[in-house]
Amino acid sequence: MRLIKNPRTEIVRSAANILLPLFAAGTLYANLVCETGCTYIHGGLFGLDLHCLGFILAGAILLLSLPLGSRAYRSFGGHARAVLLCMAVGGGVVLLHFQIANQVFCPFCLAYGGLFFVLFLLNISQTSRTVCAVSFGAGLLIFALFFEGSVMPIFEF
């Protein structure tokens, strides 16, 4: 079911799709230079550090949001962005569970997840509910099976 597009909503969505990934990348950078207790949280997926994966996700969302190319590209970008965001929120559930289970909370990680959750809410109407549900489930399953994390201090010499 497609909703009638409201021009104001489209302007807000377009601006958020460009600005929020930039803010999310900023939270990742802040996390990299952070020297508080959240430095004990480390994780990866398929051998990629979560910071790297987070920058890739923010960049992909930003690129898919730029008003470039033909109408067909923009339509593809809207669907691809919605699928990526659904997968990211599914994976984010696993990462949030990891922080809750270990009782170590990183404000930068939570802010990053919150920004992507807002993007998810703004873009969920860009593709079908079935595709969103499958994408969410895929993100949840991939992170549940392949996420490797630790909450131990890592000292560098």
N, C-alpha and C positions, 0 to 999 in steps of 0.2 A: 504494500500500500504506500503510495507516494503522497506526501503532503504538498499542498499548494505552496510554492516558494514565495516567501515574504522578502521583499528587497532589503529590509533592515536586517532580517535574520541572516541573509546571505552576506551582507557586509560584515556583520559581527563574526560570522563563521570564517570568512576569508581572512579577516585581520587576525583572528585568534590562531588560525592554522599557520600563519607566518610568524606571529610574535611568540606564542607559547613554546614552540620548539626551541627558539632562541633562549628564552628564560630557562627552559629545561636543561639546555647545554650549559648555561651559567651555573645551575645548581650542581651539575656534574663536576664542573671545574672547581667550584667551592668545596665539593667533597674531596677532590684530589689534594687540595692544599690544607684541608682540615686536619688539626692535630688534637682532636678531642677523642672521647671514648668510641666514637663511631669508626675510628681508624681500625678497630679490631674486627670489623665486618669486612670480609673478603668473599668474592664469589665469581664464578665463571659459568659459561654455558658453551659446550663443545670446545673447550680450551680457550675461548675468548673471555677476557676480563669483562665484567659487567659495565665498567666505565666505557670501554671501547664499544661494546654493544649498544650502550645508551646513546653515545655520540652518533653511531650509525643510524639508529632509529630516529633520533631528532633530525638528522640530515635528510633522511628519506622522507619523513613527513613534510619537512620544509620544501624539498624539491617537488614533491607531488602536489604541493599547495600553490606553487608559483603560477601566475596566470599566463603561462606560455603555451604556444602551440595551438593546435586546432581544437575545435569543440569536442572531437572524439578523444583527444589526449586528456582534456580536462575532465571528461566523463570517466575515463579509465583511472585518472588520478584520484577522483573522488571515491571510486570503489576500492582501489588499492589502498588508499589512505585509511578508509573505514576498516578494511580487513587487517591491516597492520595494527591499528589502534585496538581492535577487538582482541587480537593475539597478545598485544602488550598488556592489556588489562588482565587477561587470563594468566599471563606469566606474573604480573604484579601481585595477584592473589597469593601465589606460591611464595614470592619474596616477602610479602607482608606477614604471611604465616611464619616464615623463617625468623623474622625479627621478633614476633610475638613469642614464639617457642623458646627463643634464646634470651629473651628479656633484654635485648640491646637494640635501641632505636636510634636510627640515624635521621636527623631532621632533613638533611639534604636528599636522602633517598625517598623519604616520605613526601617532600615537596615535589620531587621529580614525578613520582607516581601520581600525586594529586593533579599536577598539570596535565599529565596524559589522560587521567580520568576525565577531566574537564573537556579535553579534546575529543575523547571517546563520546561523551554525551552530546557534544555539538555535531558530531559527524555520523552518529549511528543511523540517521535517516538516509544516508547516502547509498546504502545497499540493503539487500533483503534481510529480514530477521533470521532466516535460515542460515545465510552466509555468515552473519554476525555470530550466531550461536556456535556454528562449526568452528569458526576462527577463534572464538573465545575458548572453546574446548581444546582446540589444538595448542594454543598458547599455554593453557593450564597443564595439559598432558606433557608437552615438551619440557617445560620447566620442572614439573614434578619428577620426570624421569631422568633428566640430564643436568639439572642445576647442581653445582658443587659449591658449597659455601662453608666458611669457617668463621668462628667468632673467637679467635685467639690472637693475642698480640704477636705481630710479626716484626722482629727487630732487624734492621739492616746495619751491617758493619762496613 
